[in-house]
């Protein structure tokens, strides 16, 4: 028996693949494999194009799309932005990335139900960040767009990291991570590891208390979740 994959199944398959590959942003820079971001860039573009194409073909799909698809389109757009601004740019199809990014802006506008709702603001944020000249820049002028300052949101950490960059530049809230400790203090009790919490400095109202942690995949080999790249989804045996 053969299961013919529906359009919705194709979208979910690409969505799940996007979320799995997004963990590359959480890898410690010393262990990072730059070549892994190239298929991630392609997946992000493909997912946005598939979602938008179905929306255009069927009409109003963006408004009716599940929240996971709507938020994943945002994740895909931010993924494109981060990789687009990295040293990998000469190896990418930048035009395809730009077209997919602005298709995501159109998708966000289409899913908006009223002025200034979350979707409308998302479209505005995407546009502002694309034109930003300071996003992902460190104090010394270097650009590190492949690192996420947030890891507590798992695959969506990339999205929240970009939102903090927006708040820092356009919201006037400052960098909540500037005064944080950069190292994790760990106390071993038997076989248990206890991770300490670091409170923000007194008077820093924008600081965000969080677990002080290193990149979650710094000490372990990262499994390549992209095993399904060549999987034929049109002929799926049950």
Backbone as JSON, one array per atom type, in Angstrom:
{
  "sequence": "XXXXXXXXXXXXXXXXXXXXXXXXXXXXXXXXXXXXXXXXXXXXXXXXXXXXXXXXXXXXXXXXXXXXXXXXXXXXXXXXXXXXXXXXXXXXXXXXXXXXXXXXXXXXXXXXXXXXXXXXXXXXXXXXXXXXXXXXXXXXXXXXXXXXXXXXXXXXXXXXXXXXXXXXXXXXXXXXXXXXXXXXXXXXXXXXXXXXXXXXXXXXXXXXXXXXXXXXXXXXXXXXXXXXXXXXXXXXXX",
  "N": [[0.84, -1.2, 0.0], [0.53, 2.22, -0.82], [1.06, 5.49, 0.32], [-0.08, 8.49, -0.8], [1.35, 11.59, -0.74], [-0.07, 14.49, 0.55], [-0.54, 18.04, -0.17], [-0.51, 19.49, 2.22], [0.89, 17.74, 3.85], [3.42, 17.86, 2.73], [4.13, 20.49, 3.34], [4.25, 20.34, 6.17], [6.28, 18.47, 6.46], [8.52, 19.88, 5.44], [8.47, 21.93, 7.29], [9.05, 20.62, 9.74], [11.59, 19.75, 9.16], [12.92, 22.17, 8.89], [12.81, 23.1, 11.56], [14.35, 21.17, 12.9], [16.9, 21.43, 11.67], [17.47, 23.98, 12.46], [18.74, 23.88, 14.86], [21.4, 24.04, 14.41], [22.18, 26.63, 14.8], [22.58, 26.76, 17.48], [24.87, 25.51, 18.14], [28.13, 25.38, 19.55], [30.44, 27.86, 18.52], [33.08, 26.97, 18.06], [32.75, 24.34, 17.38], [31.18, 24.37, 15.21], [29.87, 23.61, 11.98], [30.21, 25.09, 9.06], [29.28, 24.43, 6.52], [26.89, 23.18, 6.99], [24.92, 25.06, 7.16], [24.17, 25.79, 4.65], [22.35, 23.89, 3.34], [20.32, 24.37, 5.21], [19.62, 27.01, 4.66], [18.55, 26.62, 2.11], [16.36, 24.98, 2.74], [14.81, 26.73, 4.3], [14.11, 28.67, 2.39], [12.68, 27.07, 0.59], [10.53, 26.18, 2.18], [9.13, 28.57, 2.78], [8.41, 29.35, 0.18], [6.76, 27.2, -0.57], [4.65, 27.38, 1.29], [3.66, 29.92, 0.65], [2.97, 29.57, -2.03], [0.87, 27.75, -1.89], [-0.92, 29.34, -0.53], [-1.41, 31.35, -2.39], [-2.54, 29.85, -4.44], [-4.87, 28.74, -3.36], [-6.09, 30.71, -1.92], [-6.48, 32.95, 0.78], [-5.25, 31.2, 2.53], [-3.18, 31.81, 4.25], [-4.39, 33.21, 6.36], [-5.85, 31.17, 7.45], [-4.05, 29.3, 8.14], [-2.4, 26.94, 10.32], [-1.1, 27.89, 13.55], [1.48, 26.98, 13.98], [2.54, 26.81, 11.42], [2.39, 29.49, 10.59], [4.14, 30.74, 12.45], [6.43, 29.34, 11.86], [7.03, 30.19, 9.31], [7.92, 32.74, 9.91], [10.2, 32.0, 11.39], [11.66, 30.77, 9.34], [12.15, 32.98, 7.7], [13.78, 34.6, 9.35], [15.89, 32.85, 9.59], [16.9, 32.84, 6.99], [17.72, 35.52, 6.91], [19.79, 35.59, 8.86], [21.7, 33.78, 7.84], [22.14, 34.91, 5.38], [23.52, 37.22, 6.06], [25.95, 36.3, 6.81], [29.34, 34.92, 6.57], [28.97, 33.09, 4.66], [27.64, 34.08, 2.51], [28.74, 34.47, -0.21], [28.44, 31.92, -1.21], [25.83, 31.37, -1.56], [22.51, 31.38, -3.01], [21.62, 34.33, -3.28], [19.65, 35.93, -4.38], [17.42, 34.24, -4.53], [17.06, 33.83, -1.82], [16.42, 36.44, -0.94], [14.03, 36.86, -2.34], [12.4, 34.88, -1.18], [12.4, 35.8, 1.44], [11.01, 38.27, 1.29], [8.66, 37.26, 0.36], [7.8, 36.0, 2.65], [7.23, 38.23, 4.2], [5.05, 39.21, 2.77], [3.33, 37.05, 3.21], [2.94, 37.25, 5.97], [1.56, 39.67, 6.09], [-0.71, 38.92, 4.72], [-1.86, 37.12, 6.5], [-2.64, 38.7, 8.51], [-5.26, 40.03, 10.47], [-6.23, 42.42, 11.41], [-5.29, 45.88, 11.68], [-2.08, 46.42, 13.04], [-1.95, 44.03, 14.48], [-0.4, 40.95, 15.68], [0.62, 39.67, 13.41], [0.75, 41.73, 11.5], [2.59, 43.4, 12.75], [4.74, 41.69, 12.72], [5.36, 41.56, 9.99], [6.23, 44.18, 9.62], [8.48, 44.24, 11.31], [10.15, 42.35, 10.07], [10.7, 43.72, 7.68], [12.08, 45.99, 8.65], [14.35, 44.85, 9.88], [15.61, 43.68, 7.71], [16.62, 45.89, 6.39], [18.36, 46.86, 8.23], [21.55, 47.96, 9.29], [23.06, 47.35, 11.42], [22.41, 45.04, 12.71], [23.29, 42.0, 14.27], [25.86, 42.84, 14.77], [28.8, 43.04, 16.68], [30.3, 44.8, 19.47], [32.9, 45.36, 18.72], [32.74, 45.65, 16.05], [32.7, 43.42, 14.46], [30.81, 40.87, 12.74], [28.54, 38.46, 13.74], [26.44, 36.42, 12.78], [25.58, 33.83, 12.89], [25.29, 32.84, 15.37], [23.2, 32.26, 18.15], [21.96, 34.2, 20.71], [20.14, 33.35, 22.45], [19.05, 30.3, 23.77], [17.14, 28.96, 25.07], [14.66, 28.64, 23.92], [14.72, 26.56, 22.24], [14.27, 25.21, 19.02], [13.06, 27.52, 18.15], [14.61, 29.52, 19.08], [16.16, 31.05, 17.4], [14.31, 32.79, 16.22], [13.44, 34.33, 18.46], [15.85, 35.45, 19.19], [16.38, 37.15, 17.03], [14.22, 38.87, 17.33], [14.98, 40.15, 19.69], [17.2, 41.51, 18.76], [15.89, 43.32, 17.15], [14.39, 44.75, 19.07], [16.46, 45.88, 20.44], [17.61, 47.67, 18.55], [15.45, 49.11, 17.38], [13.52, 49.36, 19.3], [14.63, 50.6, 21.43], [15.5, 49.37, 23.79], [17.92, 48.39, 24.59], [20.71, 46.09, 24.97], [19.99, 43.08, 26.4], [21.79, 41.17, 27.13], [24.27, 42.15, 27.49], [25.63, 42.64, 29.92], [25.85, 40.18, 31.01], [27.23, 37.23, 32.49], [29.59, 35.28, 30.75], [30.3, 32.75, 31.01], [29.53, 29.46, 32.19], [28.85, 28.39, 35.44], [29.3, 25.47, 37.15], [28.31, 23.02, 39.41], [29.18, 19.92, 40.52], [27.33, 17.3, 41.79], [27.61, 14.28, 42.91], [26.53, 12.4, 40.29], [25.07, 14.34, 39.2], [24.53, 17.47, 37.58], [24.58, 20.79, 38.56], [23.34, 23.72, 37.51], [24.04, 27.12, 37.78], [22.19, 30.15, 38.47], [22.37, 33.4, 37.17], [21.86, 36.6, 38.27], [20.6, 39.66, 36.86], [22.55, 42.7, 36.67], [22.24, 45.18, 39.22], [19.92, 47.75, 38.67], [19.8, 47.48, 35.95], [17.33, 47.49, 33.99], [16.55, 46.26, 31.69], [17.71, 43.85, 31.56], [17.66, 40.29, 31.29], [16.92, 37.76, 33.39], [18.27, 34.52, 33.38], [19.13, 31.07, 32.82], [22.55, 30.61, 33.09], [24.33, 29.43, 30.54], [26.31, 27.36, 28.43], [26.71, 26.81, 24.87], [24.36, 24.36, 23.93], [25.22, 22.11, 22.56], [27.91, 21.86, 22.78], [29.69, 19.96, 23.79], [29.01, 17.54, 22.81], [28.68, 15.3, 20.01], [27.03, 16.51, 17.12], [24.07, 15.39, 15.79], [23.39, 14.72, 12.43], [20.55, 15.81, 11.23], [19.58, 15.95, 8.73], [19.09, 13.75, 7.16], [16.98, 13.12, 5.54], [17.05, 14.47, 3.17], [17.09, 13.56, 0.49], [14.86, 12.06, 0.37], [12.11, 10.47, -1.12], [9.13, 11.82, -1.14], [6.82, 11.39, -2.5], [6.17, 8.81, -2.86], [5.45, 6.96, -0.6], [5.81, 4.23, 1.42], [3.48, 2.34, 3.37]],
  "CA": [[0.0, 0.0, 0.0], [1.31, 3.44, -0.94], [0.4, 6.71, 0.79], [0.24, 9.66, -1.6], [1.54, 12.72, 0.16], [-0.87, 15.67, 0.24], [0.19, 19.31, -0.11], [-0.31, 19.85, 3.62], [1.95, 16.89, 4.39], [4.69, 18.39, 2.23], [4.44, 21.68, 4.13], [4.65, 19.93, 7.51], [7.58, 17.82, 6.35], [9.52, 20.93, 5.34], [8.43, 22.65, 8.56], [9.78, 19.85, 10.74], [13.0, 19.75, 8.76], [13.42, 23.49, 9.24], [13.0, 23.19, 13.01], [15.47, 20.31, 13.29], [18.16, 22.0, 11.21], [17.7, 25.25, 13.14], [19.61, 23.66, 16.01], [22.78, 24.39, 14.05], [22.47, 27.96, 15.36], [22.86, 26.62, 18.91], [26.14, 24.81, 18.31], [29.26, 26.22, 19.92], [31.17, 28.29, 17.32], [34.29, 26.17, 17.83], [32.36, 23.04, 16.84], [30.21, 24.62, 14.15], [30.19, 23.24, 10.6], [29.57, 26.13, 8.24], [28.58, 23.87, 5.36], [25.56, 22.71, 7.38], [23.95, 26.14, 7.05], [23.75, 25.96, 3.26], [21.05, 23.23, 3.17], [19.32, 25.04, 6.05], [19.18, 28.17, 3.88], [17.69, 26.11, 1.04], [15.12, 24.5, 3.35], [14.03, 27.9, 4.69], [13.55, 29.26, 1.16], [11.69, 26.14, 0.03], [9.36, 26.16, 3.04], [8.37, 29.8, 2.56], [7.83, 29.31, -1.17], [5.68, 26.22, -0.59], [3.52, 27.94, 2.04], [3.1, 31.05, -0.1], [2.36, 29.08, -3.26], [-0.44, 27.19, -1.55], [-1.78, 30.46, -0.17], [-1.83, 32.03, -3.62], [-3.37, 28.96, -5.26], [-6.15, 28.44, -2.73], [-6.67, 31.95, -1.41], [-6.72, 33.13, 2.23], [-4.65, 30.13, 3.32], [-2.35, 32.39, 5.29], [-5.24, 33.52, 7.51], [-6.37, 29.93, 8.02], [-2.95, 28.37, 8.42], [-2.14, 26.69, 11.74], [-0.13, 28.8, 14.15], [2.83, 26.43, 13.81], [2.99, 27.18, 10.08], [2.59, 30.93, 10.58], [5.35, 31.06, 13.2], [7.56, 28.73, 11.17], [7.38, 31.09, 8.21], [8.77, 33.77, 10.53], [11.48, 31.36, 11.69], [12.37, 30.59, 8.07], [12.61, 34.3, 7.24], [14.91, 35.0, 10.18], [16.98, 31.95, 9.23], [17.46, 33.39, 5.76], [18.41, 36.77, 7.25], [21.02, 35.31, 9.59], [22.69, 33.14, 6.96], [22.39, 35.89, 4.33], [24.47, 38.21, 6.58], [27.14, 35.6, 7.29], [30.44, 34.76, 5.62], [28.56, 32.12, 3.64], [26.9, 34.78, 1.46], [29.21, 34.22, -1.57], [28.12, 30.56, -1.63], [24.37, 31.22, -1.52], [21.67, 32.04, -4.02], [21.11, 35.47, -2.5], [18.41, 36.42, -4.97], [16.36, 33.34, -4.08], [16.84, 34.11, -0.41], [15.73, 37.72, -0.82], [12.66, 36.68, -2.81], [11.69, 34.12, -0.16], [12.25, 36.66, 2.62], [9.93, 39.22, 1.07], [7.43, 36.46, 0.28], [7.39, 35.8, 4.03], [6.6, 39.49, 4.61], [3.73, 39.22, 2.15], [2.55, 36.02, 3.9], [2.57, 37.82, 7.27], [0.52, 40.67, 5.84], [-1.92, 38.22, 4.32], [-2.47, 36.44, 7.64], [-3.09, 39.73, 9.44], [-6.71, 40.23, 10.51], [-6.52, 43.83, 11.66], [-4.1, 46.71, 11.74], [-1.23, 46.37, 14.23], [-1.96, 42.77, 15.22], [0.92, 40.33, 15.72], [1.09, 39.39, 12.05], [1.1, 43.01, 10.88], [3.84, 43.85, 13.35], [5.79, 40.78, 12.26], [5.74, 42.01, 8.65], [6.99, 45.42, 9.8], [9.77, 43.88, 11.92], [10.95, 41.72, 9.03], [11.17, 44.76, 6.78], [13.07, 46.84, 9.32], [15.58, 44.11, 10.11], [16.3, 43.47, 6.43], [17.31, 47.13, 6.04], [19.25, 47.23, 9.32], [22.98, 47.85, 9.04], [23.75, 47.08, 12.68], [21.99, 43.76, 13.27], [24.31, 40.95, 14.42], [27.18, 43.42, 14.93], [29.35, 43.13, 18.02], [30.84, 46.11, 19.79], [34.17, 45.57, 18.02], [32.47, 45.81, 14.63], [32.59, 42.14, 13.78], [29.46, 40.38, 12.57], [28.38, 37.05, 14.06], [25.01, 36.18, 12.58], [25.26, 32.41, 12.99], [25.18, 32.49, 16.79], [21.99, 32.71, 18.82], [22.2, 34.57, 22.12], [19.1, 32.65, 23.2], [18.95, 28.87, 23.45], [16.08, 28.39, 25.91], [13.45, 28.42, 23.13], [15.01, 25.42, 21.35], [14.37, 25.55, 17.6], [12.57, 28.89, 17.94], [15.55, 30.47, 19.67], [16.58, 31.97, 16.33], [13.28, 33.82, 16.08], [13.47, 35.24, 19.61], [17.11, 36.18, 19.14], [16.21, 38.25, 16.07], [13.31, 39.85, 17.93], [15.75, 40.95, 20.63], [18.0, 42.45, 17.96], [14.98, 44.39, 16.74], [14.08, 45.57, 20.24], [17.66, 46.63, 20.79], [17.85, 48.75, 17.61], [14.28, 49.93, 17.06], [12.68, 49.54, 20.47], [15.35, 51.39, 22.41], [15.55, 48.65, 25.06], [19.27, 48.0, 24.93], [21.07, 44.68, 24.87], [19.8, 42.45, 27.7], [22.84, 40.19, 27.38], [25.55, 42.82, 27.5], [26.31, 42.54, 31.21], [25.74, 38.84, 31.58], [28.42, 36.42, 32.53], [29.69, 34.51, 29.52], [30.67, 31.38, 31.32], [28.62, 28.73, 33.05], [29.43, 27.78, 36.64], [28.62, 24.2, 37.34], [28.72, 22.27, 40.58], [28.84, 18.51, 40.36], [26.9, 16.61, 42.99], [27.5, 12.91, 42.43], [26.43, 12.38, 38.83], [24.15, 15.4, 38.83], [25.12, 18.78, 37.35], [23.7, 21.87, 38.99], [23.68, 24.95, 36.79], [23.68, 28.28, 38.59], [21.48, 31.26, 37.84], [23.02, 34.69, 37.38], [20.88, 37.69, 38.25], [21.09, 40.85, 36.16], [23.13, 43.7, 37.55], [21.27, 46.11, 39.8], [19.68, 48.94, 37.88], [19.64, 47.16, 34.53], [15.92, 47.09, 33.89], [16.34, 45.51, 30.46], [18.37, 42.55, 31.64], [16.75, 39.15, 31.36], [17.51, 36.66, 34.14], [18.15, 33.25, 32.67], [20.18, 30.13, 33.18], [23.81, 30.85, 32.4], [24.67, 28.16, 29.95], [27.06, 27.39, 27.19], [25.94, 26.23, 23.78], [23.92, 23.04, 24.4], [25.83, 21.01, 21.83], [29.33, 22.14, 22.75], [30.5, 18.82, 24.19], [28.48, 16.31, 22.23], [28.57, 15.34, 18.54], [25.71, 16.94, 16.65], [23.52, 14.46, 14.84], [22.92, 15.34, 11.2], [19.14, 15.48, 11.07], [19.17, 16.16, 7.34], [19.15, 12.47, 6.46], [15.82, 12.96, 4.66], [17.12, 15.43, 2.06], [16.78, 12.92, -0.79], [13.74, 11.15, 0.55], [11.03, 10.66, -2.07], [7.89, 11.92, -0.37], [5.65, 11.12, -3.34], [5.92, 7.37, -2.9], [5.75, 6.63, 0.8], [5.17, 2.95, 1.77], [2.9, 2.26, 4.71]],
  "C": [[0.88, 1.25, 0.0], [0.47, 4.63, -0.5], [0.85, 7.88, -0.07], [0.26, 10.89, -0.71], [0.73, 13.92, -0.33], [0.0, 16.94, 0.36], [0.48, 19.7, 1.33], [0.81, 19.02, 4.25], [3.32, 17.39, 3.96], [5.1, 19.62, 3.03], [4.93, 21.29, 5.53], [6.01, 19.25, 7.49], [8.69, 18.86, 6.28], [9.6, 21.74, 6.64], [9.25, 21.92, 9.62], [11.27, 19.84, 10.43], [13.65, 21.08, 9.1], [13.73, 23.58, 10.74], [14.18, 22.34, 13.47], [16.81, 20.94, 12.9], [18.48, 23.32, 11.89], [18.58, 25.1, 14.37], [21.07, 23.93, 15.68], [23.15, 25.75, 14.61], [22.87, 27.87, 16.83], [24.18, 25.9, 19.18], [27.23, 25.81, 18.68], [30.06, 26.59, 18.67], [32.4, 27.46, 17.02], [33.98, 24.82, 17.19], [31.45, 23.17, 15.62], [30.75, 24.18, 12.78], [29.45, 24.21, 9.67], [28.79, 25.55, 7.07], [27.18, 23.39, 5.69], [24.49, 23.79, 7.22], [23.46, 26.34, 5.62], [22.46, 25.19, 2.97], [19.96, 23.83, 4.04], [18.76, 26.26, 5.33], [18.22, 27.72, 2.78], [16.35, 25.64, 1.57], [14.22, 25.68, 3.72], [13.37, 28.54, 3.47], [12.43, 28.38, 0.61], [10.41, 26.14, 0.85], [8.5, 27.4, 2.83], [7.68, 29.76, 1.2], [6.66, 28.35, -1.25], [4.45, 26.76, 0.12], [2.86, 29.07, 1.26], [2.4, 30.57, -1.36], [0.98, 28.49, -2.99], [-1.42, 28.3, -1.18], [-2.3, 31.16, -1.42], [-2.78, 31.16, -4.44], [-4.78, 28.79, -4.7], [-6.83, 29.67, -2.14], [-6.93, 31.92, 0.09], [-6.15, 32.01, 3.09], [-3.83, 30.69, 4.47], [-3.17, 32.68, 6.54], [-5.71, 32.25, 8.21], [-5.28, 28.94, 8.41], [-2.8, 28.15, 9.92], [-1.05, 27.62, 12.27], [1.29, 28.29, 13.93], [3.38, 26.78, 12.44], [3.28, 28.68, 10.01], [3.9, 31.31, 11.28], [6.58, 30.48, 12.52], [7.97, 29.52, 9.95], [8.25, 32.23, 8.72], [10.15, 33.21, 10.84], [12.3, 31.2, 10.42], [12.93, 31.91, 7.57], [13.83, 34.75, 8.04], [16.13, 34.11, 9.91], [17.68, 32.45, 7.98], [18.27, 34.65, 6.06], [19.76, 36.5, 7.91], [22.09, 34.72, 8.67], [23.09, 34.09, 5.83], [23.47, 36.89, 4.76], [25.79, 37.57, 7.03], [28.22, 35.53, 6.21], [30.12, 33.74, 4.52], [27.88, 32.78, 2.44], [27.4, 34.5, 0.04], [28.83, 32.83, -2.11], [26.61, 30.31, -1.72], [23.71, 31.83, -2.75], [20.96, 33.19, -3.31], [19.8, 36.0, -3.06], [17.23, 35.56, -4.54], [16.03, 33.58, -2.62], [16.07, 35.39, -0.2], [14.27, 37.59, -1.26], [11.82, 35.92, -1.79], [11.43, 34.97, 1.07], [11.08, 37.63, 2.44], [8.6, 38.52, 0.81], [6.89, 36.19, 1.68], [6.73, 37.07, 4.59], [5.19, 39.58, 4.04], [2.81, 38.23, 2.85], [2.05, 36.56, 5.24], [1.47, 38.86, 7.11], [-0.8, 40.02, 5.48], [-2.63, 37.57, 5.51], [-2.99, 37.43, 8.68], [-4.6, 39.93, 9.33], [-7.11, 41.68, 10.77], [-5.21, 44.59, 11.81], [-3.4, 46.58, 13.09], [-1.42, 45.11, 15.07], [-0.58, 42.13, 15.1], [1.48, 40.1, 14.32], [1.52, 40.66, 11.33], [2.41, 43.54, 11.44], [5.01, 42.98, 12.92], [6.29, 41.2, 10.88], [6.6, 43.27, 8.73], [8.39, 45.14, 10.35], [10.69, 43.26, 10.88], [11.53, 42.76, 8.07], [12.25, 45.63, 7.39], [14.4, 46.12, 9.51], [16.34, 43.86, 8.81], [17.13, 44.71, 6.06], [18.3, 47.57, 7.12], [20.71, 47.01, 8.94], [23.76, 47.47, 10.31], [23.37, 45.73, 13.29], [23.14, 42.76, 13.21], [25.72, 41.51, 14.6], [27.58, 43.46, 16.4], [29.93, 44.52, 18.24], [32.12, 46.41, 19.03], [33.99, 45.67, 16.51], [32.35, 44.53, 13.85], [31.13, 41.7, 13.73], [29.44, 38.87, 12.86], [26.89, 36.72, 13.98], [24.61, 34.73, 12.76], [25.16, 31.93, 14.43], [23.87, 33.04, 17.34], [22.3, 33.01, 20.27], [21.19, 33.91, 23.03], [19.1, 31.19, 22.8], [17.8, 28.21, 24.2], [14.79, 28.12, 25.15], [13.64, 27.33, 22.08], [15.03, 25.87, 19.89], [13.89, 26.96, 17.29], [13.49, 29.94, 18.56], [16.01, 31.49, 18.64], [15.6, 33.11, 16.18], [13.36, 34.82, 17.23], [14.76, 36.04, 19.65], [17.0, 37.37, 18.2], [15.25, 39.31, 16.6], [14.03, 40.72, 18.95], [16.67, 41.93, 19.91], [17.13, 43.61, 17.52], [14.67, 45.31, 17.91], [15.27, 46.43, 20.63], [17.85, 47.83, 19.87], [16.66, 49.68, 17.45], [13.37, 50.18, 18.26], [13.34, 50.32, 21.59], [15.49, 50.71, 23.76], [16.95, 48.22, 25.46], [19.47, 46.5, 24.82], [20.94, 44.0, 26.23], [20.9, 41.48, 28.06], [24.2, 40.84, 27.57], [26.33, 42.61, 28.79], [26.24, 41.15, 31.83], [27.09, 38.14, 31.6], [28.42, 35.53, 31.3], [30.06, 33.05, 29.77], [29.66, 30.75, 32.26], [29.38, 28.15, 34.23], [28.62, 26.54, 36.96], [29.18, 23.46, 38.56], [28.25, 20.83, 40.43], [28.49, 17.9, 41.7], [26.64, 15.17, 42.59], [27.56, 12.91, 40.92], [25.53, 13.48, 38.3], [24.94, 16.69, 38.61], [24.13, 19.84, 37.77], [24.16, 23.15, 38.33], [23.18, 26.15, 37.57], [22.94, 29.3, 37.77], [22.24, 32.54, 38.16], [21.98, 35.78, 37.25], [21.46, 38.87, 37.5], [21.64, 41.85, 37.15], [22.06, 44.68, 38.01], [21.15, 47.35, 38.93], [19.52, 48.69, 36.4], [18.25, 46.61, 34.31], [15.64, 46.26, 32.65], [16.95, 44.11, 30.51], [17.35, 41.44, 31.85], [17.41, 38.04, 32.15], [17.24, 35.35, 33.45], [19.22, 32.32, 33.18], [21.43, 30.49, 32.4], [24.31, 29.53, 31.85], [25.5, 28.36, 28.7], [26.19, 26.81, 26.1], [25.6, 24.79, 24.12], [24.59, 21.87, 23.71], [27.34, 21.15, 21.79], [30.17, 20.89, 22.97], [30.06, 17.51, 23.56], [28.47, 16.42, 20.71], [27.15, 15.67, 18.12], [25.23, 15.99, 15.57], [23.04, 15.21, 13.61], [21.49, 14.9, 10.94], [18.67, 15.58, 9.62], [19.27, 14.88, 6.52], [18.05, 12.34, 5.41], [15.88, 13.87, 3.43], [16.7, 14.81, 0.73], [15.61, 11.94, -0.69], [12.62, 11.49, -0.43], [9.7, 10.64, -1.32], [6.64, 11.65, -1.2], [5.3, 9.64, -3.4], [6.31, 6.78, -1.56], [5.05, 5.33, 1.19], [4.62, 2.97, 3.18], [3.47, 1.04, 5.41]]
}
